[in-house]
Amino acid sequence: MLKLENVQSGYGNKLAIKDISIEIKKGEIISLIGANGAGKSTTLMTICGVVACRSGRITFQEEEIQKKNPDEIVSMGICQVPEGRHIFPELTVKENLDMGAFLRKDKEQIKRDMDYVFSLFPILAERRNQDGGTLSGGEQQMLAMSRALMAKPQLLLLDEPSMGLAPLVIKQIFEIIGQINKEQDTTIFLVEQNANQALRVADRAYVMENGGISFSGTAKDMLSNPDIQKAYLGI
């Protein structure tokens, strides 16, 4: 579904990602783990066109996207939940969800999709008329994910969905990530510092260090790899 081939990007004169190659197949959950500053978020923003791809090739459904604008990429079926959530704090929960469906015209399906996200996150249904900025951190993360789902993505990019959340909320978020993948047939590319959770929900994973991919394999193999355990799992 998505393929990065020898991709480089960065900021100013500094390269943040260097010749990385990643492949994601339809229906998979792929995790990208690594330390702070390794280039994980930049990888997602390069896929979305927010950070310019300086060299290499990015293809989605066999079509090159590295020169497309972010709105074109969203309309193709890729949607990102950014680090830090970035909801619209002065809009209500429902208005935030409406913004997620901004490019869509299928009103009846939009209503069904809104009912679906409310079934995933009942607390949002209860607070549909409440301003997004008044929600807790966990509720804002739920809203950010729901807003992305309202765009009806084929590929959902999640950037640090567990950041700053309580353990019980993190558990709920990761359960729902698995649920979205199975029920909606949504392919998921997950960037996450909580490597233990990220590997437990994923099919395969990549390890990023200093802007490059240092290791890749099945999530199951990584969970039992002594080097990964020592570096990322605290074992």
Backbone bond lengths (Angstrom), bond angles and torsions (degrees), N, CA, C in turn:
res aa  C-N    CA-C-N  psi(-1)  N-CA   C-N-CA  omega(-1)  CA-C   N-CA-C  phi
1 M - - - 1.463 - - 1.526 111.28 -
2 L 1.337 117.08 -47.99 1.464 122.25 179.56 1.521 109.08 -127.96
3 K 1.321 115.23 137.05 1.456 119.59 -179.97 1.527 109.91 -140.00
4 L 1.322 116.16 126.11 1.461 122.53 172.49 1.521 107.26 -107.98
5 E 1.328 116.60 127.65 1.458 120.92 -179.25 1.525 109.75 -124.35
6 N 1.333 115.78 110.69 1.473 122.55 176.59 1.532 112.04 51.14
7 V 1.320 115.62 48.11 1.464 121.40 -175.31 1.530 110.90 -84.72
8 Q 1.338 114.58 136.05 1.463 121.47 173.48 1.526 109.05 -127.73
9 S 1.335 116.17 141.22 1.460 120.77 172.94 1.519 108.45 -158.58
10 G 1.314 115.86 169.15 1.459 118.68 -179.27 1.509 112.07 178.44
11 Y 1.328 114.81 -160.21 1.460 122.55 -174.21 1.528 108.42 -130.87
12 G 1.335 116.48 125.04 1.465 119.27 -178.48 1.523 110.48 60.87
13 N 1.329 115.22 -127.76 1.467 119.94 -179.56 1.520 112.79 -90.95
14 K 1.336 116.27 1.04 1.468 119.73 -173.88 1.530 111.04 -103.37
15 L 1.334 115.49 128.70 1.460 120.27 173.15 1.522 108.56 -83.35
16 A 1.330 115.95 128.69 1.469 120.44 177.68 1.522 111.14 -97.15
17 I 1.337 116.97 -32.58 1.465 120.66 173.35 1.532 108.99 -127.31
18 K 1.327 114.85 139.08 1.457 120.53 -168.33 1.527 111.00 -129.13
19 D 1.322 115.07 106.90 1.467 121.40 173.42 1.522 113.09 53.04
20 I 1.329 116.96 47.49 1.464 118.64 -178.98 1.532 110.27 -89.81
21 S 1.312 114.66 145.49 1.466 121.94 175.91 1.520 108.37 -129.10
22 I 1.333 116.26 126.27 1.465 123.57 -177.31 1.523 107.78 -139.78
23 E 1.323 116.35 141.45 1.460 120.20 177.26 1.527 109.28 -129.72
24 I 1.331 116.07 132.15 1.464 121.99 -179.90 1.519 108.53 -125.61
25 K 1.326 115.77 125.17 1.465 120.37 179.98 1.527 110.58 -95.80
26 K 1.309 115.97 154.38 1.465 121.30 -179.20 1.525 110.49 -57.17
27 G 1.334 115.54 133.32 1.456 121.14 176.37 1.516 115.27 89.25
28 E 1.325 117.53 -6.26 1.461 120.41 -178.21 1.528 111.28 -84.03
29 I 1.340 114.39 158.66 1.465 121.80 160.52 1.528 105.63 -110.66
30 I 1.315 116.52 118.57 1.454 122.25 179.59 1.517 108.42 -114.02
31 S 1.331 117.14 130.88 1.455 121.36 177.54 1.526 110.35 -106.74
32 L 1.324 115.31 141.22 1.461 122.49 173.33 1.517 106.59 -117.24
33 I 1.332 115.67 112.33 1.466 119.81 -176.91 1.528 109.58 -114.41
34 G 1.325 115.05 161.10 1.455 120.27 179.96 1.514 110.05 161.39
35 A 1.330 115.71 170.36 1.460 121.23 -177.90 1.526 110.59 -72.15
36 N 1.331 115.55 167.04 1.455 121.62 173.61 1.514 110.03 -56.62
37 G 1.329 117.99 135.27 1.455 120.65 177.36 1.518 115.01 81.74
38 A 1.327 117.22 7.73 1.469 120.38 -177.75 1.528 112.14 -75.10
39 G 1.358 116.78 -20.41 1.459 120.28 -179.06 1.515 113.89 114.30
40 K 1.329 116.68 10.33 1.462 120.35 -174.37 1.534 111.91 -65.97
41 S 1.336 116.72 -50.84 1.466 119.89 -178.92 1.524 110.79 -64.86
42 T 1.332 116.45 -37.34 1.468 119.90 177.96 1.522 110.81 -61.57
43 T 1.335 117.02 -34.61 1.463 120.99 177.39 1.528 110.17 -60.07
44 L 1.334 116.78 -47.29 1.467 119.98 179.42 1.523 111.42 -64.11
45 M 1.333 116.79 -42.56 1.459 119.79 -177.73 1.526 111.55 -69.10
46 T 1.329 116.71 -26.98 1.469 119.95 175.96 1.525 110.07 -72.59
47 I 1.332 117.07 -40.27 1.470 120.56 175.88 1.525 109.82 -58.71
48 C 1.343 116.85 -41.38 1.470 122.21 -175.97 1.521 113.66 -80.65
49 G 1.333 117.62 -6.88 1.459 120.13 179.60 1.511 114.74 84.42
50 V 1.346 117.47 4.84 1.465 121.04 178.66 1.527 110.07 -73.75
51 V 1.334 116.47 -38.47 1.463 122.76 172.33 1.526 106.73 -108.91
52 A 1.334 115.85 131.06 1.466 120.10 -174.72 1.523 111.86 -68.91
53 C 1.322 115.24 135.81 1.468 121.64 172.95 1.528 107.58 -77.61
54 R 1.342 116.58 120.16 1.468 119.99 -175.87 1.523 112.46 -86.03
55 S 1.305 115.87 -32.04 1.466 119.47 175.57 1.519 108.59 -157.56
56 G 1.334 115.06 163.95 1.454 120.04 -177.00 1.523 111.44 95.38
57 R 1.316 114.54 -171.19 1.467 120.52 -171.67 1.523 109.73 -138.60
58 I 1.345 116.28 134.90 1.464 121.92 174.59 1.524 107.30 -122.69
59 T 1.328 116.62 122.54 1.462 119.76 178.44 1.524 109.90 -121.85
60 F 1.337 114.52 139.12 1.464 122.08 175.49 1.518 106.99 -124.89
61 Q 1.324 116.73 122.61 1.462 121.41 -175.69 1.539 109.81 53.31
62 E 1.334 114.92 38.91 1.472 123.25 176.96 1.530 114.00 69.55
63 E 1.333 117.79 12.05 1.468 121.23 175.86 1.526 109.16 -111.61
64 E 1.330 117.32 131.88 1.462 120.88 179.81 1.524 110.34 -67.55
65 I 1.348 115.20 134.25 1.469 119.13 -178.28 1.523 112.75 -125.49
66 Q 1.344 118.79 0.04 1.464 119.68 -171.77 1.537 113.73 -66.29
67 K 1.328 117.44 -14.72 1.461 119.91 178.51 1.527 112.42 -109.44
68 K 1.311 116.76 5.79 1.469 120.12 -178.20 1.529 111.01 -85.67
69 N 1.330 115.53 155.51 1.459 121.60 176.48 1.531 110.18 -77.90
70 P 1.354 117.41 156.16 1.471 120.15 -178.53 1.526 114.24 -54.54
71 D 1.343 118.33 -39.89 1.466 119.23 -178.34 1.533 111.86 -66.71
72 E 1.350 115.92 -33.57 1.462 119.60 176.67 1.531 110.19 -65.95
73 I 1.335 115.63 -40.01 1.459 120.70 -177.97 1.528 110.43 -67.12
74 V 1.334 116.98 -39.36 1.473 120.64 176.15 1.525 109.80 -61.96
75 S 1.333 116.44 -44.06 1.461 119.75 -177.41 1.528 112.12 -66.22
76 M 1.338 117.31 -20.13 1.465 121.53 177.46 1.532 112.32 -79.80
77 G 1.362 115.75 -18.62 1.466 118.44 177.51 1.512 115.70 120.12
78 I 1.350 117.48 18.25 1.465 121.38 175.91 1.519 107.95 -112.97
79 C 1.328 116.50 129.03 1.466 120.17 179.75 1.523 109.57 -137.22
80 Q 1.325 116.33 139.28 1.461 121.77 -176.88 1.526 111.31 -113.44
81 V 1.334 115.56 138.63 1.462 122.30 167.18 1.525 105.60 -100.44
82 P 1.335 118.18 105.84 1.464 119.90 -171.01 1.520 113.27 -73.44
83 E 1.311 114.77 158.83 1.466 120.60 172.15 1.527 108.51 -61.02
84 G 1.328 116.79 135.38 1.460 119.65 -178.93 1.516 114.19 86.47
85 R 1.349 117.14 3.36 1.472 125.13 172.17 1.523 114.26 73.58
86 H 1.352 117.98 -56.71 1.467 121.73 177.78 1.537 112.91 53.12
87 I 1.316 115.39 46.41 1.465 118.95 171.06 1.535 108.56 -73.90
88 F 1.336 116.22 172.59 1.458 120.78 174.69 1.528 107.43 -92.13
89 P 1.345 118.34 101.89 1.474 120.51 -168.96 1.518 114.50 -65.98
90 E 1.348 117.75 -27.01 1.462 119.76 -176.76 1.522 112.70 -93.25
91 L 1.339 116.07 -1.29 1.463 120.08 174.04 1.524 109.03 -97.58
92 T 1.322 116.65 152.58 1.458 120.78 177.71 1.528 109.85 -70.64
93 V 1.317 115.19 168.52 1.464 120.76 175.55 1.525 110.10 -54.58
94 K 1.317 117.19 -48.94 1.471 120.44 -178.78 1.522 111.23 -63.09
95 E 1.318 117.84 -40.24 1.469 120.88 179.91 1.527 110.63 -65.70
96 N 1.339 117.40 -37.34 1.464 120.52 174.91 1.527 110.87 -60.68
97 L 1.326 115.75 -41.92 1.467 120.23 179.34 1.527 111.13 -67.50
98 D 1.336 116.54 -38.04 1.464 120.46 176.10 1.529 110.62 -60.44
99 M 1.330 116.44 -37.66 1.469 120.31 178.61 1.527 111.07 -63.63
100 G 1.329 116.33 -35.15 1.457 119.88 177.70 1.517 112.52 -62.55
101 A 1.329 116.08 -30.74 1.475 121.40 -178.30 1.526 112.46 -95.75
102 F 1.322 116.65 15.38 1.468 122.45 -171.56 1.532 113.26 -54.49
103 L 1.337 117.79 -38.57 1.464 120.89 -175.82 1.534 112.85 -84.74
104 R 1.317 117.10 -4.39 1.464 120.08 -175.56 1.530 112.00 -94.23
105 K 1.330 115.05 153.98 1.470 121.17 -179.72 1.528 112.59 -119.29
106 D 1.342 116.97 -10.26 1.472 121.72 -174.02 1.524 110.99 -82.87
107 K 1.338 116.16 83.00 1.462 121.63 -169.20 1.529 113.60 -59.08
108 E 1.327 117.49 -41.19 1.464 119.76 -178.63 1.530 111.12 -65.64
109 Q 1.345 116.25 -41.09 1.462 119.25 179.13 1.523 111.08 -70.18
110 I 1.316 116.37 -33.60 1.471 119.97 176.40 1.529 109.62 -60.28
111 K 1.324 116.53 -43.44 1.474 120.23 178.76 1.528 110.60 -62.66
112 R 1.341 116.93 -41.83 1.468 119.90 178.81 1.529 110.90 -64.88
113 D 1.332 116.36 -38.81 1.463 120.09 179.67 1.525 111.51 -68.08
114 M 1.328 116.66 -34.85 1.461 119.21 176.40 1.535 109.98 -66.86
115 D 1.312 116.78 -40.66 1.466 119.68 176.25 1.530 109.98 -61.10
116 Y 1.340 116.08 -37.30 1.471 119.97 -179.50 1.530 110.98 -65.43
117 V 1.337 117.69 -45.74 1.468 118.14 -178.79 1.526 110.40 -67.83
118 F 1.332 117.00 -31.23 1.464 119.18 175.51 1.535 110.79 -68.30
119 S 1.341 116.76 -29.35 1.468 118.84 175.78 1.528 111.04 -73.08
120 L 1.341 116.67 -31.92 1.469 120.16 176.20 1.524 110.82 -69.50
121 F 1.343 115.26 -40.94 1.468 121.16 -174.73 1.532 108.94 -127.68
122 P 1.336 118.02 79.33 1.470 120.65 -176.73 1.526 114.07 -56.20
123 I 1.346 116.77 -28.74 1.467 119.34 -179.85 1.527 110.73 -62.69
124 L 1.346 116.79 -31.02 1.473 119.75 178.42 1.526 110.48 -71.05
125 A 1.324 116.93 -34.61 1.466 120.07 176.42 1.528 109.93 -62.66
126 E 1.328 115.41 -40.70 1.468 120.03 179.18 1.523 111.35 -64.70
127 R 1.345 115.60 -30.53 1.470 120.14 -173.04 1.518 112.16 -111.92
128 R 1.299 117.05 26.67 1.472 120.72 -173.81 1.518 112.75 -59.93
129 N 1.331 118.09 -27.14 1.462 121.15 -179.03 1.527 112.97 -100.90
130 Q 1.326 116.38 9.95 1.460 122.36 -179.62 1.531 109.41 -94.14
131 D 1.336 117.68 142.44 1.466 121.03 178.29 1.522 110.53 -62.85
132 G 1.331 115.69 138.56 1.461 120.49 -177.93 1.517 113.41 -58.44
133 G 1.343 116.76 -34.32 1.462 120.51 -177.55 1.512 114.19 -68.15
134 T 1.332 117.36 -14.18 1.469 120.35 -179.53 1.533 112.16 -92.62
135 L 1.324 117.50 -2.77 1.461 120.86 -179.98 1.520 110.92 -78.05
136 S 1.337 115.98 158.87 1.472 120.51 174.10 1.528 109.09 -70.70
137 G 1.338 116.09 169.46 1.464 120.33 179.06 1.520 112.44 -58.55
138 G 1.326 116.67 -43.00 1.456 120.79 179.58 1.520 111.83 -65.24
139 E 1.339 116.27 -40.42 1.465 120.53 179.26 1.524 110.91 -67.89
140 Q 1.333 116.89 -35.66 1.462 119.91 176.73 1.526 111.18 -66.34
141 Q 1.340 117.01 -36.17 1.466 119.60 176.24 1.527 110.10 -65.32
142 M 1.315 116.36 -42.01 1.466 120.30 176.17 1.526 110.75 -59.75
143 L 1.333 116.32 -40.79 1.461 120.84 -179.72 1.529 110.83 -67.12
144 A 1.328 116.81 -41.72 1.471 120.57 179.50 1.525 110.48 -62.18
145 M 1.335 117.00 -41.94 1.460 120.35 177.71 1.533 110.63 -65.93
146 S 1.322 116.01 -42.69 1.464 120.46 -179.02 1.522 111.14 -64.85
147 R 1.327 116.43 -40.14 1.467 120.06 178.33 1.529 110.32 -60.42
148 A 1.341 116.81 -42.38 1.466 120.53 177.97 1.527 110.70 -64.05
149 L 1.324 117.48 -40.41 1.470 120.52 179.76 1.524 111.77 -64.08
150 M 1.327 116.74 -28.34 1.464 120.08 179.33 1.527 112.23 -67.49
151 A 1.322 117.03 -16.41 1.466 120.46 174.58 1.527 111.48 -80.81
152 K 1.326 116.45 -4.63 1.473 123.39 179.38 1.538 111.00 58.21
153 P 1.343 116.81 54.96 1.465 118.87 -176.38 1.527 112.29 -73.85
154 Q 1.317 115.53 147.96 1.459 121.00 168.26 1.523 109.86 -84.52
155 L 1.348 115.45 -32.05 1.461 122.44 177.92 1.519 108.21 -125.78
156 L 1.337 116.15 120.52 1.463 122.25 -179.48 1.531 108.64 -106.74
157 L 1.332 116.30 123.99 1.463 122.10 177.78 1.522 108.36 -101.93
158 L 1.322 116.83 122.40 1.465 122.03 -178.31 1.522 109.57 -115.26
159 D 1.328 116.68 121.41 1.465 121.37 -177.87 1.523 110.02 -109.13
160 E 1.325 115.53 106.43 1.476 123.38 177.00 1.539 112.58 52.70
161 P 1.323 118.27 57.00 1.476 119.34 -177.51 1.529 114.04 -65.98
162 S 1.346 117.86 -18.40 1.474 119.13 -178.19 1.522 113.31 -93.51
163 M 1.330 117.90 -3.22 1.466 120.55 -172.21 1.527 112.10 -59.40
164 G 1.329 115.58 124.94 1.455 121.98 174.19 1.510 115.56 74.74
165 L 1.338 117.37 11.87 1.456 119.68 -176.71 1.528 111.81 -102.59
166 A 1.330 115.91 154.72 1.463 121.88 176.86 1.528 109.94 -70.04
167 P 1.348 117.79 151.46 1.471 121.13 -176.70 1.529 114.63 -52.79
168 L 1.329 117.96 -40.19 1.471 119.65 -179.18 1.528 111.79 -66.81
169 V 1.338 115.70 -36.33 1.473 120.06 178.56 1.527 109.62 -70.06
170 I 1.342 116.59 -39.99 1.463 120.91 177.68 1.527 110.07 -58.73
171 K 1.324 116.23 -44.58 1.465 120.63 178.96 1.525 110.42 -59.10
172 Q 1.325 116.49 -43.84 1.468 121.21 -179.85 1.529 110.91 -64.33
173 I 1.334 116.73 -43.65 1.468 121.25 -178.81 1.524 110.64 -60.77
174 F 1.335 117.03 -43.65 1.459 119.58 -177.86 1.531 111.87 -71.78
175 E 1.309 117.02 -32.67 1.475 119.14 174.02 1.523 110.66 -62.67
176 I 1.328 116.08 -39.81 1.464 120.10 -178.39 1.526 111.14 -73.45
177 I 1.326 117.77 -31.50 1.471 120.50 173.86 1.528 109.64 -57.58
178 G 1.331 116.16 -46.50 1.464 120.28 177.26 1.519 112.17 -63.56
179 Q 1.322 116.42 -38.32 1.468 121.97 -179.42 1.529 110.65 -65.40
180 I 1.346 117.02 -44.82 1.468 121.66 179.00 1.530 109.99 -60.34
181 N 1.323 115.71 -43.05 1.469 121.03 -179.53 1.531 111.06 -59.67
182 K 1.324 116.60 -43.44 1.467 120.41 -176.09 1.530 111.89 -79.84
183 E 1.333 117.43 -48.26 1.461 121.13 -172.81 1.526 113.58 -75.03
184 Q 1.327 116.50 -34.50 1.463 120.56 -175.79 1.529 112.58 -103.38
185 D 1.338 116.36 -0.78 1.463 120.88 -176.44 1.535 110.38 53.97
186 T 1.336 115.43 39.93 1.460 121.81 -178.74 1.527 109.32 -95.82
187 T 1.311 116.47 124.83 1.457 122.19 175.25 1.523 107.89 -76.33
188 I 1.343 117.17 139.23 1.465 120.28 -173.60 1.522 110.70 -128.95
189 F 1.339 115.20 131.04 1.460 122.72 173.18 1.519 106.31 -114.27
190 L 1.316 115.67 113.51 1.464 123.10 -169.10 1.525 110.70 -112.44
191 V 1.330 116.42 120.44 1.466 122.30 171.65 1.524 106.89 -100.25
192 E 1.331 116.55 127.74 1.463 118.07 -171.54 1.526 110.92 -158.67
193 Q 1.354 115.62 131.99 1.468 119.79 174.69 1.524 111.31 -80.51
194 N 1.326 117.12 -24.29 1.461 120.69 176.61 1.535 107.54 -77.21
195 A 1.346 114.72 80.42 1.464 120.50 -171.16 1.519 112.58 -61.78
196 N 1.314 117.15 -35.29 1.463 120.43 -178.82 1.535 110.70 -60.42
197 Q 1.328 116.67 -50.15 1.470 121.03 178.62 1.523 110.93 -65.46
198 A 1.327 116.10 -42.36 1.471 120.35 -177.09 1.519 111.63 -62.02
199 L 1.326 117.08 -39.63 1.462 120.37 -179.04 1.522 111.62 -75.76
200 R 1.316 117.19 -30.15 1.465 119.46 -178.82 1.528 112.25 -71.91
201 V 1.321 117.52 -26.07 1.469 119.74 -179.21 1.535 111.87 -93.75
202 A 1.346 116.95 -16.21 1.473 121.06 -170.22 1.525 112.79 -90.46
203 D 1.344 113.92 159.63 1.464 121.44 169.69 1.530 110.09 -86.39
204 R 1.331 115.06 -48.17 1.461 121.39 178.26 1.520 108.71 -135.07
205 A 1.343 115.60 168.20 1.464 118.86 -178.85 1.527 110.74 -151.14
206 Y 1.328 113.39 158.30 1.462 122.52 174.34 1.530 107.61 -124.41
207 V 1.329 115.86 144.47 1.464 121.80 175.39 1.525 107.73 -107.91
208 M 1.334 115.57 129.88 1.463 121.02 -179.17 1.521 110.14 -112.18
209 E 1.326 115.75 131.52 1.460 122.36 176.92 1.522 108.76 -138.13
210 N 1.340 115.71 127.48 1.468 121.26 175.47 1.531 112.92 50.90
211 G 1.341 116.09 40.99 1.449 120.34 174.76 1.512 116.00 83.99
212 G 1.315 117.53 0.80 1.459 120.63 179.69 1.518 111.75 -127.00
213 I 1.314 116.63 163.09 1.467 121.41 176.03 1.524 108.13 -88.21
214 S 1.334 115.15 119.93 1.471 119.38 -176.48 1.525 112.39 -100.16
215 F 1.341 116.88 -19.56 1.464 119.28 -175.10 1.522 108.34 -161.51
216 S 1.317 116.94 146.04 1.457 120.97 173.54 1.521 109.17 -148.65
217 G 1.321 115.71 155.70 1.460 119.66 179.56 1.509 110.48 168.53
218 T 1.310 116.60 -172.07 1.459 119.34 177.43 1.526 109.14 -70.78
219 A 1.315 115.29 149.29 1.461 119.65 179.75 1.527 110.45 -61.64
220 K 1.326 116.83 -37.10 1.467 121.32 -179.86 1.527 110.83 -61.44
221 D 1.328 116.74 -44.19 1.466 120.54 179.33 1.526 111.09 -65.25
222 M 1.324 115.90 -38.39 1.467 119.07 -179.35 1.523 111.76 -66.06
223 L 1.337 116.48 -37.97 1.467 119.59 179.57 1.525 111.87 -61.56
224 S 1.328 116.55 -27.16 1.465 119.72 -178.91 1.532 112.92 -103.40
225 N 1.332 117.28 2.81 1.470 121.33 179.51 1.533 110.00 -78.96
226 P 1.344 118.67 121.27 1.469 120.63 -176.60 1.525 113.62 -58.51
227 D 1.331 117.85 -37.55 1.464 120.32 -179.78 1.524 111.22 -66.99
228 I 1.350 116.73 -41.58 1.464 120.72 177.91 1.525 109.96 -67.52
229 Q 1.339 116.33 -40.99 1.464 120.56 178.63 1.530 110.85 -58.28
230 K 1.320 115.55 -45.42 1.464 120.37 -177.14 1.535 112.05 -68.40
231 A 1.336 115.60 -43.67 1.469 120.00 -173.97 1.530 113.76 -79.20
232 Y 1.352 117.02 -35.22 1.455 119.49 -169.14 1.526 115.99 -125.05
233 L 1.332 116.66 -17.66 1.469 119.31 -174.66 1.522 113.22 -108.80
234 G 1.337 116.99 -1.57 1.445 120.85 177.56 1.518 114.29 65.52
235 I 1.345 115.79 30.12 1.471 120.27 -179.48 1.522 109.05 -106.79
